[in-house]
Amino acid sequence: MLALAVSCYFHHADVMHICSNVYAGNIASMRVLEKIGFRKCGIHRNACFKNGAFTDCHYFELLREEFRNLVK
């Protein structure tokens, strides 16, 4: 379902990439992003405040061209 939403977004919007941030420890969300072609570009250390504490945030990107090559 997320792959379809990404496809529609790339088709209708004039964007070159999509980015996503995921809280450290949210492995399931990271796997979903990686399955449709997102790449982890880095980790923003102590970038998010969640449940009373700072936590790392993993940064993912997907380029339009990379996505286009995946769906061929």
Distance bins in CASP14 RR format, pairs under 12 A and 6 or more apart:
PFRMAT RR
TARGET T0000
AUTHOR 0000-0000-0000
RMODE 2
METHOD distances of the structure
MODEL  1
1 7 0 0 0 0 0 1 0 0 0 0 0
1 8 0 0 0 0 0 1 0 0 0 0 0
1 32 0 0 0 0 1 0 0 0 0 0 0
1 35 0 0 0 0 0 1 0 0 0 0 0
1 36 0 0 0 0 1 0 0 0 0 0 0
2 8 0 0 0 0 0 1 0 0 0 0 0
2 9 0 0 0 0 0 1 0 0 0 0 0
2 18 0 0 0 0 0 1 0 0 0 0 0
2 20 0 0 0 0 1 0 0 0 0 0 0
2 29 0 0 0 0 1 0 0 0 0 0 0
2 31 0 0 0 0 0 1 0 0 0 0 0
2 32 1 0 0 1 0 0 0 0 0 0 0
2 33 1 0 0 1 0 0 0 0 0 0 0
2 34 0 0 0 0 0 1 0 0 0 0 0
2 35 0 0 0 0 1 0 0 0 0 0 0
2 36 1 0 1 0 0 0 0 0 0 0 0
2 37 0 0 0 0 0 1 0 0 0 0 0
2 38 0 0 0 0 1 0 0 0 0 0 0
2 60 0 0 0 0 0 1 0 0 0 0 0
2 62 0 0 0 0 0 1 0 0 0 0 0
2 67 0 0 0 0 0 1 0 0 0 0 0
3 9 0 0 0 0 0 1 0 0 0 0 0
3 10 0 0 0 0 0 1 0 0 0 0 0
3 18 0 0 0 0 0 1 0 0 0 0 0
3 32 0 0 0 0 1 0 0 0 0 0 0
3 33 0 0 0 0 0 1 0 0 0 0 0
3 34 0 0 0 0 0 1 0 0 0 0 0
3 35 0 0 0 0 1 0 0 0 0 0 0
3 36 1 0 1 0 0 0 0 0 0 0 0
3 37 0 0 0 0 1 0 0 0 0 0 0
3 38 0 0 0 0 0 1 0 0 0 0 0
3 62 0 0 0 0 0 1 0 0 0 0 0
3 67 0 0 0 0 1 0 0 0 0 0 0
3 70 0 0 0 0 1 0 0 0 0 0 0
3 71 1 0 0 1 0 0 0 0 0 0 0
4 10 0 0 0 0 0 1 0 0 0 0 0
4 11 0 0 0 0 0 1 0 0 0 0 0
4 36 0 0 0 0 1 0 0 0 0 0 0
4 67 0 0 0 0 0 1 0 0 0 0 0
4 71 0 0 0 0 0 1 0 0 0 0 0
5 11 0 0 0 0 0 1 0 0 0 0 0
5 12 0 0 0 0 0 1 0 0 0 0 0
5 13 0 0 0 0 0 1 0 0 0 0 0
5 18 0 0 0 0 1 0 0 0 0 0 0
5 20 0 0 0 0 0 1 0 0 0 0 0
5 32 0 0 0 0 0 1 0 0 0 0 0
5 36 0 0 0 0 1 0 0 0 0 0 0
5 62 0 0 0 0 0 1 0 0 0 0 0
5 67 0 0 0 0 0 1 0 0 0 0 0
6 12 0 0 0 0 0 1 0 0 0 0 0
6 13 0 0 0 0 0 1 0 0 0 0 0
6 15 0 0 0 0 0 1 0 0 0 0 0
6 17 0 0 0 0 0 1 0 0 0 0 0
6 18 1 0 0 1 0 0 0 0 0 0 0
6 19 0 0 0 0 0 1 0 0 0 0 0
6 20 0 0 0 0 0 1 0 0 0 0 0
6 32 0 0 0 0 0 1 0 0 0 0 0
6 33 0 0 0 0 1 0 0 0 0 0 0
6 35 0 0 0 0 0 1 0 0 0 0 0
6 36 1 0 0 1 0 0 0 0 0 0 0
6 37 0 0 0 0 1 0 0 0 0 0 0
6 38 0 0 0 0 1 0 0 0 0 0 0
6 60 0 0 0 0 0 1 0 0 0 0 0
6 61 0 0 0 0 0 1 0 0 0 0 0
6 62 1 0 0 1 0 0 0 0 0 0 0
6 63 0 0 0 0 0 1 0 0 0 0 0
6 64 0 0 0 0 1 0 0 0 0 0 0
6 66 0 0 0 0 0 1 0 0 0 0 0
6 67 1 0 0 1 0 0 0 0 0 0 0
6 68 0 0 0 0 0 1 0 0 0 0 0
6 70 0 0 0 0 0 1 0 0 0 0 0
6 71 0 0 0 0 1 0 0 0 0 0 0
7 13 0 0 0 0 0 1 0 0 0 0 0
7 18 0 0 0 0 0 1 0 0 0 0 0
7 36 0 0 0 0 1 0 0 0 0 0 0
7 37 0 0 0 0 0 1 0 0 0 0 0
7 62 0 0 0 0 0 1 0 0 0 0 0
7 64 0 0 0 0 0 1 0 0 0 0 0
7 67 1 0 0 1 0 0 0 0 0 0 0
7 68 0 0 0 0 1 0 0 0 0 0 0
7 70 0 0 0 0 1 0 0 0 0 0 0
7 71 1 0 0 1 0 0 0 0 0 0 0
8 15 0 0 0 0 0 1 0 0 0 0 0
8 18 0 0 0 0 0 1 0 0 0 0 0
8 67 0 0 0 0 0 1 0 0 0 0 0
9 15 1 0 0 1 0 0 0 0 0 0 0
9 16 0 0 0 0 0 1 0 0 0 0 0
9 17 0 0 0 0 0 1 0 0 0 0 0
9 18 1 0 0 1 0 0 0 0 0 0 0
9 36 0 0 0 0 0 1 0 0 0 0 0
9 62 0 0 0 0 0 1 0 0 0 0 0
9 64 0 0 0 0 1 0 0 0 0 0 0
9 67 0 0 0 0 1 0 0 0 0 0 0
10 16 0 0 0 0 1 0 0 0 0 0 0
10 17 0 0 0 0 1 0 0 0 0 0 0
10 18 1 0 0 1 0 0 0 0 0 0 0
10 36 0 0 0 0 0 1 0 0 0 0 0
10 62 0 0 0 0 1 0 0 0 0 0 0
10 63 0 0 0 0 1 0 0 0 0 0 0
10 64 1 0 1 0 0 0 0 0 0 0 0
10 65 0 0 0 0 1 0 0 0 0 0 0
10 66 0 0 0 0 0 1 0 0 0 0 0
10 67 1 0 0 1 0 0 0 0 0 0 0
10 68 1 0 0 1 0 0 0 0 0 0 0
10 70 0 0 0 0 0 1 0 0 0 0 0
10 71 0 0 0 0 1 0 0 0 0 0 0
11 64 0 0 0 0 1 0 0 0 0 0 0
11 67 0 0 0 0 0 1 0 0 0 0 0
11 68 0 0 0 0 0 1 0 0 0 0 0
11 71 0 0 0 0 0 1 0 0 0 0 0
13 64 0 0 0 0 1 0 0 0 0 0 0
14 64 0 0 0 0 1 0 0 0 0 0 0
15 61 0 0 0 0 0 1 0 0 0 0 0
15 62 0 0 0 0 0 1 0 0 0 0 0
15 63 0 0 0 0 1 0 0 0 0 0 0
15 64 1 0 0 1 0 0 0 0 0 0 0
15 65 0 0 0 0 0 1 0 0 0 0 0
15 67 0 0 0 0 0 1 0 0 0 0 0
16 61 0 0 0 0 0 1 0 0 0 0 0
16 62 0 0 0 0 0 1 0 0 0 0 0
16 63 1 0 0 1 0 0 0 0 0 0 0
16 64 1 0 1 0 0 0 0 0 0 0 0
16 65 0 0 0 0 1 0 0 0 0 0 0
16 66 0 0 0 0 0 1 0 0 0 0 0
16 67 0 0 0 0 0 1 0 0 0 0 0
16 68 0 0 0 0 0 1 0 0 0 0 0
17 37 0 0 0 0 0 1 0 0 0 0 0
17 38 0 0 0 0 1 0 0 0 0 0 0
17 39 0 0 0 0 0 1 0 0 0 0 0
17 41 0 0 0 0 0 1 0 0 0 0 0
17 59 0 0 0 0 0 1 0 0 0 0 0
17 60 0 0 0 0 0 1 0 0 0 0 0
17 61 1 0 1 0 0 0 0 0 0 0 0
17 62 1 0 0 1 0 0 0 0 0 0 0
17 63 1 0 1 0 0 0 0 0 0 0 0
17 64 1 0 0 1 0 0 0 0 0 0 0
17 65 0 0 0 0 1 0 0 0 0 0 0
17 66 0 0 0 0 1 0 0 0 0 0 0
17 67 0 0 0 0 1 0 0 0 0 0 0
17 68 0 0 0 0 0 1 0 0 0 0 0
18 33 0 0 0 0 1 0 0 0 0 0 0
18 36 0 0 0 0 0 1 0 0 0 0 0
18 37 0 0 0 0 0 1 0 0 0 0 0
18 38 1 0 0 1 0 0 0 0 0 0 0
18 39 0 0 0 0 0 1 0 0 0 0 0
18 41 0 0 0 0 0 1 0 0 0 0 0
18 59 0 0 0 0 0 1 0 0 0 0 0
18 60 0 0 0 0 1 0 0 0 0 0 0
18 61 1 0 0 1 0 0 0 0 0 0 0
18 62 1 0 1 0 0 0 0 0 0 0 0
18 63 0 0 0 0 1 0 0 0 0 0 0
18 64 0 0 0 0 1 0 0 0 0 0 0
18 66 0 0 0 0 0 1 0 0 0 0 0
18 67 0 0 0 0 1 0 0 0 0 0 0
19 33 0 0 0 0 0 1 0 0 0 0 0
19 38 0 0 0 0 1 0 0 0 0 0 0
19 39 0 0 0 0 0 1 0 0 0 0 0
19 40 0 0 0 0 0 1 0 0 0 0 0
19 41 0 0 0 0 1 0 0 0 0 0 0
19 42 0 0 0 0 0 1 0 0 0 0 0
19 44 0 0 0 0 0 1 0 0 0 0 0
19 57 0 0 0 0 0 1 0 0 0 0 0
19 58 0 0 0 0 0 1 0 0 0 0 0
19 59 1 0 0 1 0 0 0 0 0 0 0
19 60 1 0 0 1 0 0 0 0 0 0 0
19 61 1 0 1 0 0 0 0 0 0 0 0
19 62 1 0 0 1 0 0 0 0 0 0 0
19 63 0 0 0 0 0 1 0 0 0 0 0
20 26 0 0 0 0 0 1 0 0 0 0 0
20 29 0 0 0 0 1 0 0 0 0 0 0
20 30 0 0 0 0 1 0 0 0 0 0 0
20 32 0 0 0 0 1 0 0 0 0 0 0
20 33 1 0 1 0 0 0 0 0 0 0 0
20 34 0 0 0 0 0 1 0 0 0 0 0
20 36 0 0 0 0 0 1 0 0 0 0 0
20 37 0 0 0 0 0 1 0 0 0 0 0
20 38 1 0 0 1 0 0 0 0 0 0 0
20 39 0 0 0 0 0 1 0 0 0 0 0
20 40 0 0 0 0 1 0 0 0 0 0 0
20 41 0 0 0 0 0 1 0 0 0 0 0
20 42 0 0 0 0 0 1 0 0 0 0 0
20 57 0 0 0 0 0 1 0 0 0 0 0
20 58 0 0 0 0 1 0 0 0 0 0 0
20 59 1 0 0 1 0 0 0 0 0 0 0
20 60 1 0 1 0 0 0 0 0 0 0 0
20 61 1 0 0 1 0 0 0 0 0 0 0
20 62 0 0 0 0 1 0 0 0 0 0 0
21 29 0 0 0 0 1 0 0 0 0 0 0
21 30 0 0 0 0 0 1 0 0 0 0 0
21 33 0 0 0 0 0 1 0 0 0 0 0
21 38 0 0 0 0 0 1 0 0 0 0 0
21 40 0 0 0 0 0 1 0 0 0 0 0
21 41 0 0 0 0 0 1 0 0 0 0 0
21 42 0 0 0 0 0 1 0 0 0 0 0
21 43 0 0 0 0 0 1 0 0 0 0 0
21 44 1 0 0 1 0 0 0 0 0 0 0
21 47 1 0 0 1 0 0 0 0 0 0 0
21 48 1 0 0 1 0 0 0 0 0 0 0
21 50 0 0 0 0 0 1 0 0 0 0 0
21 55 0 0 0 0 0 1 0 0 0 0 0
21 56 0 0 0 0 0 1 0 0 0 0 0
21 57 1 0 1 0 0 0 0 0 0 0 0
21 58 1 0 0 1 0 0 0 0 0 0 0
21 59 1 0 1 0 0 0 0 0 0 0 0
21 60 1 0 0 1 0 0 0 0 0 0 0
21 61 0 0 0 0 0 1 0 0 0 0 0
22 28 0 0 0 0 1 0 0 0 0 0 0
22 29 1 0 1 0 0 0 0 0 0 0 0
22 30 1 0 1 0 0 0 0 0 0 0 0
22 31 0 0 0 0 1 0 0 0 0 0 0
22 32 0 0 0 0 1 0 0 0 0 0 0
22 33 1 0 0 1 0 0 0 0 0 0 0
22 34 0 0 0 0 0 1 0 0 0 0 0
22 38 0 0 0 0 1 0 0 0 0 0 0
22 40 0 0 0 0 1 0 0 0 0 0 0
22 41 0 0 0 0 0 1 0 0 0 0 0
22 42 0 0 0 0 0 1 0 0 0 0 0
22 43 0 0 0 0 1 0 0 0 0 0 0
22 44 0 0 0 0 0 1 0 0 0 0 0
22 47 0 0 0 0 0 1 0 0 0 0 0
22 48 0 0 0 0 1 0 0 0 0 0 0
22 50 0 0 0 0 0 1 0 0 0 0 0
22 55 0 0 0 0 0 1 0 0 0 0 0
22 56 0 0 0 0 1 0 0 0 0 0 0
22 57 1 0 0 1 0 0 0 0 0 0 0
22 58 1 0 1 0 0 0 0 0 0 0 0
22 59 0 0 0 0 1 0 0 0 0 0 0
22 60 1 0 0 1 0 0 0 0 0 0 0
23 29 0 0 0 0 1 0 0 0 0 0 0
23 30 0 0 0 0 1 0 0 0 0 0 0
23 43 0 0 0 0 0 1 0 0 0 0 0
23 44 0 0 0 0 0 1 0 0 0 0 0
23 46 0 0 0 0 0 1 0 0 0 0 0
23 47 0 0 0 0 1 0 0 0 0 0 0
23 48 1 0 0 1 0 0 0 0 0 0 0
23 49 0 0 0 0 0 1 0 0 0 0 0
23 50 1 0 0 1 0 0 0 0 0 0 0
23 51 0 0 0 0 1 0 0 0 0 0 0
23 53 0 0 0 0 0 1 0 0 0 0 0
23 54 0 0 0 0 0 1 0 0 0 0 0
23 55 1 0 1 0 0 0 0 0 0 0 0
23 56 1 0 0 1 0 0 0 0 0 0 0
23 57 1 0 0 1 0 0 0 0 0 0 0
23 58 1 0 0 1 0 0 0 0 0 0 0
23 59 0 0 0 0 0 1 0 0 0 0 0
24 30 0 0 0 0 1 0 0 0 0 0 0
24 40 0 0 0 0 0 1 0 0 0 0 0
24 42 0 0 0 0 0 1 0 0 0 0 0
24 43 1 0 0 1 0 0 0 0 0 0 0
24 44 0 0 0 0 1 0 0 0 0 0 0
24 45 0 0 0 0 1 0 0 0 0 0 0
24 46 0 0 0 0 1 0 0 0 0 0 0
24 47 0 0 0 0 1 0 0 0 0 0 0
24 48 0 0 0 0 1 0 0 0 0 0 0
24 50 0 0 0 0 1 0 0 0 0 0 0
24 53 0 0 0 0 0 1 0 0 0 0 0
24 54 0 0 0 0 0 1 0 0 0 0 0
24 55 1 0 1 0 0 0 0 0 0 0 0
24 56 1 1 0 0 0 0 0 0 0 0 0
24 57 1 0 0 1 0 0 0 0 0 0 0
24 58 1 0 0 1 0 0 0 0 0 0 0
24 59 0 0 0 0 0 1 0 0 0 0 0
25 31 0 0 0 0 0 1 0 0 0 0 0
25 43 0 0 0 0 0 1 0 0 0 0 0
25 48 0 0 0 0 0 1 0 0 0 0 0
25 50 0 0 0 0 0 1 0 0 0 0 0
25 55 0 0 0 0 1 0 0 0 0 0 0
25 56 0 0 0 0 1 0 0 0 0 0 0
25 57 0 0 0 0 0 1 0 0 0 0 0
25 58 0 0 0 0 1 0 0 0 0 0 0
26 32 0 0 0 0 1 0 0 0 0 0 0
26 33 0 0 0 0 0 1 0 0 0 0 0
26 48 0 0 0 0 0 1 0 0 0 0 0
26 50 0 0 0 0 0 1 0 0 0 0 0
26 55 0 0 0 0 1 0 0 0 0 0 0
26 56 0 0 0 0 0 1 0 0 0 0 0
26 57 0 0 0 0 1 0 0 0 0 0 0
26 58 0 0 0 0 1 0 0 0 0 0 0
26 60 0 0 0 0 0 1 0 0 0 0 0
27 33 0 0 0 0 0 1 0 0 0 0 0
27 34 0 0 0 0 0 1 0 0 0 0 0
27 40 0 0 0 0 0 1 0 0 0 0 0
27 58 0 0 0 0 1 0 0 0 0 0 0
28 34 0 0 0 0 0 1 0 0 0 0 0
28 35 0 0 0 0 0 1 0 0 0 0 0
29 35 0 0 0 0 0 1 0 0 0 0 0
29 36 0 0 0 0 0 1 0 0 0 0 0
29 38 0 0 0 0 0 1 0 0 0 0 0
29 40 0 0 0 0 0 1 0 0 0 0 0
29 57 0 0 0 0 0 1 0 0 0 0 0
29 58 0 0 0 0 1 0 0 0 0 0 0
29 60 0 0 0 0 1 0 0 0 0 0 0
30 36 0 0 0 0 0 1 0 0 0 0 0
30 37 0 0 0 0 0 1 0 0 0 0 0
30 38 0 0 0 0 1 0 0 0 0 0 0
30 39 0 0 0 0 0 1 0 0 0 0 0
30 40 1 0 0 1 0 0 0 0 0 0 0
30 42 0 0 0 0 0 1 0 0 0 0 0
30 43 0 0 0 0 0 1 0 0 0 0 0
30 56 0 0 0 0 0 1 0 0 0 0 0
30 57 0 0 0 0 0 1 0 0 0 0 0
30 58 1 0 0 1 0 0 0 0 0 0 0
30 59 0 0 0 0 0 1 0 0 0 0 0
30 60 1 0 0 1 0 0 0 0 0 0 0
31 37 0 0 0 0 0 1 0 0 0 0 0
31 38 0 0 0 0 0 1 0 0 0 0 0
31 40 0 0 0 0 0 1 0 0 0 0 0
31 58 0 0 0 0 0 1 0 0 0 0 0
31 60 0 0 0 0 0 1 0 0 0 0 0
32 38 0 0 0 0 1 0 0 0 0 0 0
32 60 0 0 0 0 0 1 0 0 0 0 0
32 62 0 0 0 0 0 1 0 0 0 0 0
33 39 0 0 0 0 1 0 0 0 0 0 0
33 40 0 0 0 0 1 0 0 0 0 0 0
33 41 0 0 0 0 0 1 0 0 0 0 0
33 58 0 0 0 0 1 0 0 0 0 0 0
33 59 0 0 0 0 0 1 0 0 0 0 0
33 60 1 0 1 0 0 0 0 0 0 0 0
33 61 0 0 0 0 1 0 0 0 0 0 0
33 62 1 0 0 1 0 0 0 0 0 0 0
33 67 0 0 0 0 0 1 0 0 0 0 0
34 40 1 0 0 1 0 0 0 0 0 0 0
34 41 0 0 0 0 0 1 0 0 0 0 0
34 58 0 0 0 0 0 1 0 0 0 0 0
34 60 1 0 0 1 0 0 0 0 0 0 0
34 61 0 0 0 0 0 1 0 0 0 0 0
34 62 0 0 0 0 1 0 0 0 0 0 0
34 70 0 0 0 0 0 1 0 0 0 0 0
35 60 0 0 0 0 0 1 0 0 0 0 0
35 62 0 0 0 0 0 1 0 0 0 0 0
35 70 0 0 0 0 0 1 0 0 0 0 0
36 60 0 0 0 0 0 1 0 0 0 0 0
36 62 1 0 0 1 0 0 0 0 0 0 0
36 66 0 0 0 0 0 1 0 0 0 0 0
36 67 1 0 0 1 0 0 0 0 0 0 0
36 70 1 0 0 1 0 0 0 0 0 0 0
36 71 0 0 0 0 1 0 0 0 0 0 0
37 60 0 0 0 0 1 0 0 0 0 0 0
37 61 0 0 0 0 1 0 0 0 0 0 0
37 62 1 0 1 0 0 0 0 0 0 0 0
37 63 0 0 0 0 1 0 0 0 0 0 0
37 64 0 0 0 0 0 1 0 0 0 0 0
37 65 0 0 0 0 0 1 0 0 0 0 0
37 66 1 0 0 1 0 0 0 0 0 0 0
37 67 1 0 0 1 0 0 0 0 0 0 0
37 68 0 0 0 0 0 1 0 0 0 0 0
37 69 0 0 0 0 1 0 0 0 0 0 0
37 70 1 0 1 0 0 0 0 0 0 0 0
37 71 0 0 0 0 1 0 0 0 0 0 0
38 58 0 0 0 0 0 1 0 0 0 0 0
38 59 0 0 0 0 1 0 0 0 0 0 0
38 60 1 0 1 0 0 0 0 0 0 0 0
38 61 1 0 0 1 0 0 0 0 0 0 0
38 62 1 0 1 0 0 0 0 0 0 0 0
38 63 0 0 0 0 1 0 0 0 0 0 0
38 66 0 0 0 0 1 0 0 0 0 0 0
38 67 0 0 0 0 1 0 0 0 0 0 0
38 70 0 0 0 0 0 1 0 0 0 0 0
39 58 0 0 0 0 0 1 0 0 0 0 0
39 59 0 0 0 0 1 0 0 0 0 0 0
39 60 1 0 0 1 0 0 0 0 0 0 0
39 61 1 0 0 1 0 0 0 0 0 0 0
39 62 1 0 0 1 0 0 0 0 0 0 0
39 63 0 0 0 0 1 0 0 0 0 0 0
39 66 1 0 0 1 0 0 0 0 0 0 0
39 67 0 0 0 0 0 1 0 0 0 0 0
39 70 0 0 0 0 0 1 0 0 0 0 0
40 56 0 0 0 0 0 1 0 0 0 0 0
40 57 0 0 0 0 0 1 0 0 0 0 0
40 58 1 0 1 0 0 0 0 0 0 0 0
40 59 1 0 0 1 0 0 0 0 0 0 0
40 60 1 0 1 0 0 0 0 0 0 0 0
40 61 0 0 0 0 1 0 0 0 0 0 0
40 62 0 0 0 0 0 1 0 0 0 0 0
41 57 0 0 0 0 0 1 0 0 0 0 0
41 58 0 0 0 0 1 0 0 0 0 0 0
41 59 1 0 1 0 0 0 0 0 0 0 0
41 60 1 0 0 1 0 0 0 0 0 0 0
41 61 1 0 1 0 0 0 0 0 0 0 0
41 62 0 0 0 0 0 1 0 0 0 0 0
41 63 0 0 0 0 0 1 0 0 0 0 0
42 56 0 0 0 0 1 0 0 0 0 0 0
42 57 0 0 0 0 1 0 0 0 0 0 0
42 58 1 0 0 1 0 0 0 0 0 0 0
42 59 1 0 1 0 0 0 0 0 0 0 0
42 60 0 0 0 0 1 0 0 0 0 0 0
42 61 0 0 0 0 1 0 0 0 0 0 0
43 55 0 0 0 0 0 1 0 0 0 0 0
43 56 1 0 1 0 0 0 0 0 0 0 0
43 57 1 0 0 1 0 0 0 0 0 0 0
43 58 1 0 1 0 0 0 0 0 0 0 0
43 59 1 0 0 1 0 0 0 0 0 0 0
43 60 0 0 0 0 0 1 0 0 0 0 0
44 54 0 0 0 0 0 1 0 0 0 0 0
44 55 0 0 0 0 1 0 0 0 0 0 0
44 56 1 0 0 1 0 0 0 0 0 0 0
44 57 1 0 1 0 0 0 0 0 0 0 0
44 58 1 0 0 1 0 0 0 0 0 0 0
44 59 1 0 0 1 0 0 0 0 0 0 0
44 60 0 0 0 0 0 1 0 0 0 0 0
45 54 0 0 0 0 1 0 0 0 0 0 0
45 55 0 0 0 0 1 0 0 0 0 0 0
45 56 1 0 1 0 0 0 0 0 0 0 0
45 57 0 0 0 0 1 0 0 0 0 0 0
45 58 0 0 0 0 0 1 0 0 0 0 0
45 59 0 0 0 0 0 1 0 0 0 0 0
46 53 0 0 0 0 1 0 0 0 0 0 0
46 54 1 0 1 0 0 0 0 0 0 0 0
46 55 1 0 0 1 0 0 0 0 0 0 0
46 56 1 0 0 1 0 0 0 0 0 0 0
46 57 0 0 0 0 1 0 0 0 0 0 0
47 54 1 0 0 1 0 0 0 0 0 0 0
47 55 1 0 0 1 0 0 0 0 0 0 0
47 56 1 0 0 1 0 0 0 0 0 0 0
47 57 1 0 1 0 0 0 0 0 0 0 0
47 58 0 0 0 0 1 0 0 0 0 0 0
47 59 0 0 0 0 1 0 0 0 0 0 0
48 54 1 0 0 1 0 0 0 0 0 0 0
48 55 1 0 1 0 0 0 0 0 0 0 0
48 56 1 0 0 1 0 0 0 0 0 0 0
48 57 1 0 1 0 0 0 0 0 0 0 0
48 58 0 0 0 0 0 1 0 0 0 0 0
48 59 0 0 0 0 0 1 0 0 0 0 0
49 55 1 0 0 1 0 0 0 0 0 0 0
49 56 0 0 0 0 0 1 0 0 0 0 0
49 57 0 0 0 0 0 1 0 0 0 0 0
50 56 0 0 0 0 0 1 0 0 0 0 0
50 57 0 0 0 0 1 0 0 0 0 0 0
60 66 0 0 0 0 0 1 0 0 0 0 0
61 67 0 0 0 0 0 1 0 0 0 0 0
62 68 0 0 0 0 0 1 0 0 0 0 0
62 69 0 0 0 0 0 1 0 0 0 0 0
62 70 0 0 0 0 1 0 0 0 0 0 0
62 71 0 0 0 0 0 1 0 0 0 0 0
63 69 0 0 0 0 1 0 0 0 0 0 0
63 70 0 0 0 0 0 1 0 0 0 0 0
64 70 0 0 0 0 0 1 0 0 0 0 0
64 71 0 0 0 0 0 1 0 0 0 0 0
65 71 0 0 0 0 0 1 0 0 0 0 0
65 72 0 0 0 0 0 1 0 0 0 0 0
66 72 0 0 0 0 0 1 0 0 0 0 0
END
